[in-house]
Amino acid sequence: MNIFAIDLGNKRVKMKSDRAEYVYPASYLLAETVTKGVLGGWQLQGNQVYSIDKEENRFVWGTELDAYHLSEKMIDTYARSGRIEQKKAQRILEFALGRLALDYNESRTKPLVVKLVLGVPITDMHEDSKTIQTLKDLMIGRHYIEIDGEELIVEIPSEDHILVVPQYMGTAFELAYDDALNSVDDYANGRMGILDIGGGTILINTSNCLNPAPMGAERFEGVQTLIKLIAEKINSTKLFTIERLLREGSATGNYIYRPSRNTSDLRNISSLVQKSIEDYTRFTVAPLVTENFPDIENVDFIVITGGGANIIDKAALLDEIGQDYFDRLVFITSSELANVRGFYKYAVLIWNGSGEIQSPERVELVVSVPSQEVVTEKVSISEPNPDYSEQLKQVQDNLKRLREEIDQEI
């Protein structure tokens, strides 16, 4: 059973299979732009040329896109609404399928049949949203993706091979089950608040024994807000350069702005960036903690996750929210990958053994379980093979209980 998990974030695309996990930018370049504008062409380690069936253009996607210094030519998939209905986002989802399939030799000679789990914001899961049906229409069937001239074939045979779940569900399951899929009692049976600081949004939700609150919150004040603030202060249009600067400097606190290869253009903007991060933490992140969890005794802990979790100023956060709130916070080490790892665990629990998936009604119930995000390059892993029957029964019992509660409310 081949399971692919994809978290299509506004700033980063996180991907996981039983072979590896990846974090790529949620942006790409038209190959023609790269070959015309770069003397060395597109062939840089970490970047590859993608093309998909029924489309003539080729595109460059990978971990080293900013090496071309073509940030103004970047095709950015960020969108505040209707994102998955846009061709630029649909295209990158095909790229992600291809990137995961690249690790499977059999995909070169015959269709690689996979089961796919995708995370989307809770705001895309209401009745009037077209997102879920659009995703299913896009993904079901056979996909031909060419990477560096090599054709790969991926097949998702039917709706039974797709799970679409809310993004916060990822972090909840990442914490609630260890790598062997054994239940972690504090998280599986605890009262969990989640603050997911992503690239474009901040998502907030709560979970009690893995039963999500009926409604989550979404604020369009993710790390992109901080990036634009810094760009305005230094009069720069190179948002992708600033994003990389934040990632590279978050561990050391030393932020060097490199708009070009000319060393005379280098600027140490550490004090400016640190003040911007402090302001973002105090006046954007901190209020969301206290506003969304006004009664601190209603949660055992509040998980801070997402790619932005590693950027915020913890000292400023403590100063703003106070010790009682701060003591409840849990910071995930690999926060950018937490969602996709949780999606993968959830899919294994659901699909392992019986080979069957829950009914569509049940998928709708799962659609709210909390989740999050984490950070990494490629990590080789092996698929766990414990006896999942007991864990699967626990998950199914939780979902059944949630379904009964919702039926009663209706």
N, C-alpha and C positions, 0 to 999 in steps of 0.2 A: 504494500500500500504506500503510494507516494503522496505525501501531504506537502503542499506549498502554503505558506502563510505570508501575507503581504499587508503591510501597514502603509497606506498611501498618504503620508503626511504632506502638509503644505510646503514644508521646506526640505524634508528628507524622506526618502522611500526606504522602508525597512523590509527585508526579505529573509525568510528562513525555510529551510528544508531539513531533511535528516542528514544532508551532506555538509551544509555550511549556512552561515548567516551573513548578511551584507547590509551596509548603510550607504546609499547613493543619494546624490542631490535630486530634488524633485524638479529638475530643470535639465535641459539638453540643448544641443546646438545643431543647426542644419549643417550637414557634412560639407556642403559646397562652401559655406562661409568659412569653415576651418581651413580647407585646402587652399582657398584663395588668399586667406589672411595670415597664414602661418607658414613660414619657410619650411619647417620640418614636417608639415602635414599633420594628420590626426594621430599618427602612431606614437602615442605616449603611453607608458605603462599605467594601467588603471583605467584607460579609456578604450572604447571599442565602437565600431560602426554598426548601427542597427538599421534594418529595414524590415517592414512587415508586409504581409500579403496584401495585394491590391493597392499598394501605394508606391509611387515611383521614387519619391525622395528618400535619401539616406540621412541618418542622424548620428551624431556623436554623443555618447552618454558614458559616464564613468566617474571615478573619484578624483580625477585631476583636471576637471574642466577649466578651472580658473588659471591653469598654466598657460592657456592661450591668450589671456588678457582680452577676452571678448565679452565681458560682462554685459555690455550694451546690446549684444546680439543674442543673449541667452533667451531661450523659450522657457519662461517661468510658468509652472502649472498652478501657482497660487490663485485661489478664487474664494470669494466670500459666500457665494451661493451657486447652485447648479454646476458645481465643478465637474462631476463625473459625466455630465452631458456634453462637456466640451472636448473636442477632438484632441487637444494637446494633452489632457489628462488621460484619455482613453489610450492614447499612443504609449504613454510611459508605463501604463499598466501592462501592455503587451511586452514592452521591453523587460519589465520585471519578471514576467513568465519566462522569457527567453534566458535571462541571466541565471535564474535558478535551474532551468533545464540544461544549461551549458555544462553542469556538473554530472550529467547523466549521459554516458556514451550511447545508450540505446535510443536517445531522442534524435540521433543523427540518421538512424536507419528505419525507424518505424515510430508511429505516434506514441509518445510517452503519456500514459493515462495518469492523471493526477486528481486529487481532491484538493479543493482550494478554499481557504478561509480568509476572509477580508474583513477589516475593521473600518467602520465609517462613523462620523460624529452622530450623536444621539438625535440631533436636529434633522438628520436625513432619514430617520426611521419612522416618522409619523405617516399617517395614512395617505396624505396628499402628496408626499414626496415620491418622485419618480426614480430616486437613486437606486433602490434595491432591484427594481425590475430592469432598469437600464444595465446594471452590473450583470445580472443574469443573462440578459440578451447578448451582452458583449462577450461573456466568458464561456457560455455553453457552446460546445462545438470544437472544431479543430483549428489550431493556430499554427501558422507558418511564420517563424521569426528567423531572420538571417543575421548572424553576428560575425563580423569580419569575414564575410563571404561564405560562411558555413551555415547551411539551413538546418534548423531544429524544428521538430514537430511536437506540439503539446496538444493533448486532447482532454477536454472536460466533457464527459459523455452526456450528463443530464443534470437536472436541478438537484438531485440527490448527492451530487459531488460538489456542492457549493454551500458554504456557510457565510452569511453576512451578519456580523455582530457589531455592537457599539464599541468604540475605541476603549472606553474605560474598562471593559470586560477583560482586556489583556492584562493589565496590571493586577487586577484582583486574582486572576488565575495564576499568574506568575508568582505571586506571593503565597497563595493558598496551597500550592502543590510544589514539592521539590522536584529535582531533576529526574527522580525515579517515579514521580507522580504519586508520592505518598502525601497524605494530607498534612498541612501545617496548621495545627489547631488554632493558634492565636489569630491567624488571618482567615482561615476557612470558617471559623465559628465566631469571629469577632465582629465588632461594629467599626467599619472602615470608612473614613472620608478620603476622597481622592482629589487632588489638585494636579492636573496634567498640563504642564506648561509646554506647549508645542511651538512650532514655527509661526503659524498664523493665528492660532487660537489658544485660549486657556479653557480647559474643560473641567467641570466640577460635578461630582456625584457622590453618593453614599451607598454603602452596602452593609446589610446585616445578615451574617451567615451566608454570604454570597447571594443574597436576595437584594437586588438593587432598588433604590428609591424610584417611584414612578416617573419622576421628572429629574433631568439633569440640567445644568446650566452651561452655556457656551458664550465666551466673550472673545471678540476679535482683537485681542491685545496680547498676542503671543510675542515671541522673540523678534518677529519682524518689526514690531513697534519700537523696540530698543534699537534695532539696526538702523531704522530710518531716523531716529533721534540723533544717533552718533553721526550719520551721514550729513544731516543738516548742520551740525556743529562744526564739521571739518570741510563743509562745502564739497561733498563728494557725491557722485552718482553711481559709484561702484559698490552696490549693495552686496554682491557676492564676495568681494574682497573683504568687506567689513565682517560678513558672517564668518569667513574663515579666520579672520583676526580674533574674533570672540572665541572661537573654538580652540585655537592654538594658545591663546593667552590665558584661558580660564584657570589653568593649573598653576601658572607662575605669577599671574597678575601683571605681566609685562606685555604691553600691546603695541606692536610696531606696525604702522600702516605702510604697505608696500604697493602703491598704485601701478608701478612699472618695474622693469628690471634695472633701471638706472638708480644706483645707490644714492645719488644726490636727492632723489625724491622720497627717500625713507624719512618717516617721522615717528618719533616716540610720542604716542598720544595716551599713555597709560593713565595719567591723572584725569584726563577728560573722560575716558572710557569708564574708569572706576567710579567717577561721580555719576555718570549716566546709569550705570548698573545699580548704584545705591538708590538713585531716585526711582528707577523702575521697580526695584524691590519694595521700597517704602510706599509708593503711591499707586502702584498697579497690583502687585502680588499680595502684599500684606492685607489690604482691605478685603480682598476676596476670601482670605482665610477666616477672618472674624465675621464677615457678613454672611457667608454661606454655612458657617458652623457656629451660630450665635450661642447655643447651649453646649459648652464644651463637654459636659458629662454625657451627651448623647452619642459620642464617638470614643472608641478606645484609642484610636490613633488616626492621624491625618497623613496620608502618603503624598509626598511631593515628588512628582515624576515628570517625564517628558524631557526632551533635549534641553530645555531651558532650566531644568532643575540644577544642573551643574554650574550655571552662570550666576544665579542670584546671590546676593550678599547676605550671608546667614547672620552676621552681626547686626546688620541693619534690620533684618527681619525680626530678630529677637527684640531689638529695641522698640520696634513698632507694635508687636503683638503681645509682648510680655512673656514671662517665664512659664506660666501655666499653659498657655497655648503652645509655646515653643517645645515644651517637654512632650507634647503629643505628636510632634512631627516625626515622620520617618522619611529619610532621604535615601533613595535607591541609587546604588553605585553606578550601575549601567542603565541609567534611566531611559536613554533613547531607544533601547531595544526591549524594554520591559513589555510593551504592548504586543509586539510580534511574537515574542517568546511565550507570552500567555495565550495568544491565539493558537499557537502550535500545540501547547499542552491541552487546551480545551478540545481541539480537533481530535487529538489522539484519544482522549477520554471518550469522546462521542463516537468516533468511528472504529476504534479498536475492537476486535473480537467479532461482533455481530455482523459487521459489514453494512449495517443499515444506519440511516440517519433519522432524526426525529421528524415528525410531520411539520409542514409549513407553519401550523399554528404554534407549535412549540418553539420554532425558530424565532417567532415574534416575541415570545416570552424571554428568550435568552438575550434578545436585542438590547437589554438594558444593563446587564451585569457589568460592574465597574472595570476600567482598564487603564493602561499607561504606556510609556516609552523608555528607551535605553541607548548606549553609544559603543560602536565597535567597527573593526574592519572584519575581514574574513576570519572565522573561527571554525576549525574542523571539529565535528562532533559525531558521536555515534548515537543511533536511535535507541532509547531505553526499551528493554523487553521484560519488565516485571509483570506480575499478574494484576491487571487493571480492574478486575471484576468488582472488587469492593469499592474502589474509587469511583468507578463509573456508576455504581448503584447510588453512592452518595450524591453525585451530581444530578442524576435523574430524580432522586427524591426531592432535592432542592427545587428543581424545575417544576416538578409536579405540585409542590406546595405553593410555589409562586403562581402557577396557573390557576389553582383553586382560589387564591386570594383575589386575583384579577377578575375571575368569573363572578365572585361574590360582589365585587365593586360594581361590575357592569349590571 
